[in-house]
Amino acid sequence: MDGSGRAASRRPEGGALAASGGNAPPPAGRRLGEILLARRAVSRTDLLAALRRQAAQGPGRARLGEILTAQGKVSARAVAEALAEQLGFLFADLDADPPEIRDPSRVAACLRHRAVPWRTSGGDVVLAAADPESLLGREGALRRAFGL
């Protein structure tokens, strides 16, 4: 993990997110739907329909981004970019900018945590993960798993 970045990805389109480290939760910001609207990634009508569908599902419901992508209203990449903004992460395209750290001894840890060492920055390691929120509050476990 890194004091200037941690990363996460929605792998279907190769996107990744990177954010500041530490144990504090991300700053409170705009909701995902507001960000998608501001970026013109989704229409207000489609967003409201997805929010109604999400509310109707009750507890354990699908995430808004999952609903919108399943309905074909927004791309997985647009959701990942909006999540990056919401969580204060940087966005990186893992297909265009693949991990520079390749450590075959960490394959089990990568699969277990759905994360890979992606970059080094000032001597720190930035991780890329399948779900940006999966990194939050797990810094200790990730440090141990990846030998950071």
C-alpha positions, 0 to 999 in steps of 0.5 A: 500500500502507498501513501500516495496511491492504492488501486482497484479495478473493474477488469472487464474494461481494464480500468483501475483506481488508485487512491491515497493510503492510510486507515481513514475512510475516503472523504464524503463526496457526491453519490455515484449517480450524481457523478455519472450524471455530471459526466453525462455517462447516464441520463437522469431517466435511466439513473432514476429507473436504476435507483427505483430498481435498487430500492425495490430489491431491498437489503443486500441489493445490487450496487447502482453501477452493477444495475446500470451496466447490466441494463446497458445504460453505462459502461463498466469503465464509466462506473469505475471512473466515477467510483474513482472520483467518488472514493478519491482514487486515481484512475488507470487503464491496466490494459494500456498501463499494465502492472510493472511489478510481477511477483509469481510468489504472490499469485495466491495472495492476488487471487485471495485479495483480488489485488495485484501490486501495480506500481511503486511510488517513492518506495511504496507499492500501489495495489490494483484491486478488482473492487476499489472498496475492497481495499478500505480498512484492509491495509494490514492484511494487504501489507502482510499478504504482499510483504509490504 
